[in-house]
Amino acid sequence: MRTAREFNFDGLVGPSHNYAGLSFGNVASFSNVRSASNPRQAALQGLAKMRALAARGFAQAVMPPQARPNFRLLRRIGFSGTDADVLARAWREAPVILACAYSAAPMWTANAATVSPSSDTQDGRVHFTAANLNNKLHRSEEHVQATRTLRAIFKDSNRFVVHDALPPVPAFGDEGAANHTRLASAHGAAGVEFFVYGRVEFDPSAPCPKKYPARQTLEASQAVARLHGLDPARTVFAAQNPDVIDQGVFHNDVIAVGNGNVLFYHEQAFFDEAATLGALRSALGNADTDLVPVRVDTRQVPVGDAVASYLFNSQLLTKPDGRMALVVPHECRENEAVSRYLAGLVEGGGPIDELIEFDLRQSMRNGGGPACLRLRVALTDDEARDMHQGVIMTETLYAQLVAWVEKYYRDRVEPKDLADPQLAIECAASLEELERILGLPGLYDLS
Ligand SMILES: NCCC[C@H](NC(=O)CCC(=O)O)C(=O)O
């Protein structure tokens, strides 16, 4: 077995972060619609998490934001003239679409792509498939820049391959790593890739939610597994419980998280818990390890509390001593049932013996917790050396990015501010400088 480390690529929150209520099925997004956001604070909260985890010795990198507003989208649907004309008319005639074009949702990099480390793939390269995110207009074009960004960071084609997003149709709804977990004895060992889907396009009898959309299909998960050359003996597909989707669990990472051979999950997470665990156990047998389930039952934490606190949208990180830390948002402490549960968890003698807590309120108010904000990429030392180094979080980069945020970001954005052409100018100027800071000239198509 080769040694590998898990890099967490956190999304740097972009300067247009706002609350537009664009995600039907995501309770937080809907409840905070049209409230004022603070992009500066949002970005600083995310950077503080990256810095703290890097300082603890975890491998940490940053994924740059995307260019906003998305003029390509606005022009394609008939808004024309100068940029200012486009914005003014979109604001008058289609303010919600303007908000889509301004969305800073690429901050949630768990949705940027699905990643398979080289120890799982047939050709021994690290595979990425950008997620098409086609369930929501405001996210449906993220894959264009996500592909470009991943190809800029993971350029060496002997080691890395970045696949284009799947066809952007409902049959292939793909939400990336938010519905994908990898279980293995160690980051560098052959592992089990675990895909959780919300619906099956071509099987009307398969479970599916009634109220809210299921964003991920089985067909999409299978396509990604094929593209990545995964071993079927170490790949598991499981249906999410449609009832929890209807309670606001729009991605599986709102109700389960895995790391190493530990699966931390709510008893209601899966359509068939016993069958899912059975499939994982036998696949893990093919990867020479045992499953360690950490199961939370409804009496301890009702699904509503899990959704409100984002208990499972936590990062589960292996520490140098082999024990695990759970990275949770402040909301977990504020929720009585969850904080009681967590106190027992770390005292309980199980694999998780530490909590690391962050204030991520700006992102949380749009339904994005610690796990949504990061894309996991397990890399061998050679692979880590061959990726672009300018995105690795260091004290120096942290200081540069904080200064950059303070220079360009507003501390308040309300819906009406999206009509201000100056905001678009500020966003573009900030990205020009960011390309220089990260050493990625040409990262954006700013023409
Ligand atoms: N993984 C967390 C994703 C959260 C994201 N929220 C949003 O897009 C809300 C945007 C808004 O409502 O302004 C989503 O639902 O896909």
The ligand as an ORCA input file, in Angstrom:
! r2SCAN-3c Opt
* xyz 0 1
  N     -23.843     21.199     -0.415
  C     -24.568     22.344      0.026
  C     -25.213     23.021     -1.116
  C     -26.063     24.170     -0.733
  C     -26.660     24.852     -1.919
  N     -27.383     26.040     -1.536
  C     -27.760     26.959     -2.435
  O     -27.485     26.837     -3.600
  C     -28.548     28.145     -1.951
  C     -28.419     29.335     -2.851
  C     -29.426     30.401     -2.570
  O     -30.556     30.072     -2.181
  O     -29.083     31.589     -2.730
  C     -27.567     23.889     -2.682
  O     -28.733     23.767     -2.317
  O     -27.082     23.246     -3.626
*
